Amino acid sequence: QVQLVDSGGGLVQAGGSLRLSCTATGLTVSRYHMGWFRQTPGKEREFVAGISWTTGNTYYADSVKGRATISRDNAKNTVHLQMNSLKPEDTAVYYCAADPRVRISTDTYNYWGQGTQVTVSS
């Protein structure tokens, strides 16, 4: 049974940093495209960052480019999203996702975490 557990969210002041984690069981993150998405009430889920298992390439939304880094810890079967210089508009529930064949920036991943709340105060 596949399970993705998201963690690391919290309340942070603008300009601060957070590192989100997604720990997988039932699949090997090094064999899956891994993505991070976020969603706020009343809005569609949006792509934040992704990493390809086939090339190792990373992808970022323009809104977080230069402030976010996605990385993979194969030994811990975990994917991280480091977010720096956080802004109030980064406030959202963040979800990780996994799929072996998906187009990385789309939200059609097969497996999803439960989400972790990030709140950035001004």
Secondary structure per residue as TSV (DSSP state, phi and psi in degrees):
chain	resnum	aa	ss	phi	psi
A	1	Q	-	360.0	129.0
A	2	V	-	-85.0	134.9
A	3	Q	E	-142.3	132.8
A	4	L	E	-114.3	125.8
A	5	V	E	-114.2	115.8
A	6	D	E	-91.0	141.1
A	7	S	E	-153.9	170.2
A	8	G	-	103.9	-6.4
A	9	G	-	-70.8	173.8
A	10	G	E	165.7	-168.8
A	11	L	E	-101.3	127.8
A	12	V	E	-141.1	150.1
A	13	Q	E	-77.9	154.5
A	14	A	T	-54.4	137.2
A	15	G	T	93.3	-11.8
A	16	G	-	-82.7	-174.2
A	17	S	-	-133.3	154.6
A	18	L	E	-143.6	150.5
A	19	R	E	-119.9	115.0
A	20	L	E	-89.6	147.4
A	21	S	E	-128.3	148.5
A	22	C	E	-133.7	108.7
A	23	T	E	-103.1	128.0
A	24	A	E	-106.0	143.1
A	25	T	E	-129.0	146.7
A	26	G	S	85.8	-4.9
A	27	L	S	-150.3	162.2
A	28	T	-	-107.2	116.0
A	29	V	G	-62.0	-24.7
A	30	S	G	-74.0	-6.9
A	31	R	G	-114.1	13.6
A	32	Y	S	-133.7	144.6
A	33	H	E	-67.2	134.8
A	34	M	E	-120.3	136.4
A	35	G	E	-133.6	156.5
A	36	W	E	-118.5	134.6
A	37	F	E	-129.1	165.1
A	38	R	E	-142.1	156.6
A	39	Q	E	-148.6	137.6
A	40	T	-	-115.9	156.8
A	41	P	T	-55.4	132.7
A	42	G	T	82.0	-0.9
A	43	K	S	-120.0	158.4
A	44	E	-	-75.1	153.6
A	45	R	-	-64.5	136.1
A	46	E	E	-123.5	147.5
A	47	F	E	-69.5	138.8
A	48	V	E	-114.9	-53.0
A	49	A	E	-159.7	156.7
A	50	G	E	-154.0	158.6
A	51	I	E	-136.3	133.8
A	52	S	-	-87.2	134.9
A	53	W	T	-80.0	-21.5
A	54	T	T	-83.1	-34.5
A	55	T	T	-115.9	-21.0
A	56	G	-	80.7	-0.2
A	57	N	-	-66.3	147.6
A	58	T	E	-114.2	152.0
A	59	Y	E	-136.9	143.0
A	60	Y	E	-137.7	146.4
A	61	A	-	-68.7	149.3
A	62	D	T	-58.1	-31.7
A	63	S	T	-68.1	-19.4
A	64	V	T	-120.4	-3.4
A	65	K	T	-57.8	130.5
A	66	G	T	90.2	-13.1
A	67	R	T	-117.6	-13.4
A	68	A	E	-122.4	146.9
A	69	T	E	-138.0	123.3
A	70	I	E	-99.0	138.7
A	71	S	E	-146.4	163.1
A	72	R	E	-126.1	132.4
A	73	D	E	-110.5	95.9
A	74	N	G	-64.5	-35.0
A	75	A	G	-62.7	-33.3
A	76	K	G	-102.2	1.7
A	77	N	T	52.5	46.7
A	78	T	E	-133.9	145.3
A	79	V	E	-117.0	137.7
A	80	H	E	-114.1	152.7
A	81	L	E	-128.5	108.5
A	82	Q	E	-89.6	122.7
A	83	M	E	-117.9	123.4
A	84	N	-	-117.4	166.9
A	85	S	S	47.3	49.0
A	86	L	-	-64.4	146.1
A	87	K	-	-120.3	156.1
A	88	P	G	-54.6	-32.6
A	89	E	G	-72.5	-5.2
A	90	D	G	-82.5	-7.3
A	91	T	-	-60.9	125.5
A	92	A	E	-179.2	170.9
A	93	V	E	-90.0	127.9
A	94	Y	E	-103.9	132.8
A	95	Y	E	-123.3	138.7
A	96	C	E	-98.0	159.8
A	97	A	E	-147.4	154.6
A	98	A	E	-139.8	140.8
A	99	D	E	-165.1	141.6
A	100	P	S	-80.2	-16.0
A	101	R	S	-134.2	1.9
A	102	V	S	-69.2	155.0
A	103	R	-	-72.4	119.5
A	104	I	T	-56.9	-36.6
A	105	S	T	-86.9	-1.2
A	106	T	S	-94.0	159.5
A	107	D	S	-98.6	34.7
A	108	T	-	-100.9	27.5
A	109	Y	-	-63.8	153.1
A	110	N	S	-82.3	-34.5
A	111	Y	E	-120.8	139.9
A	112	W	E	-134.3	146.4
A	113	G	-	-79.9	176.4
A	114	Q	-	-85.1	-11.1
A	115	G	-	95.2	150.6
A	116	T	E	-137.7	133.4
A	117	Q	E	-81.5	130.6
A	118	V	E	-116.6	124.8
A	119	T	E	-125.3	123.4
A	120	V	E	-113.2	118.5
A	121	S	E	-92.6	147.8
A	122	S	-	-90.2	360.0
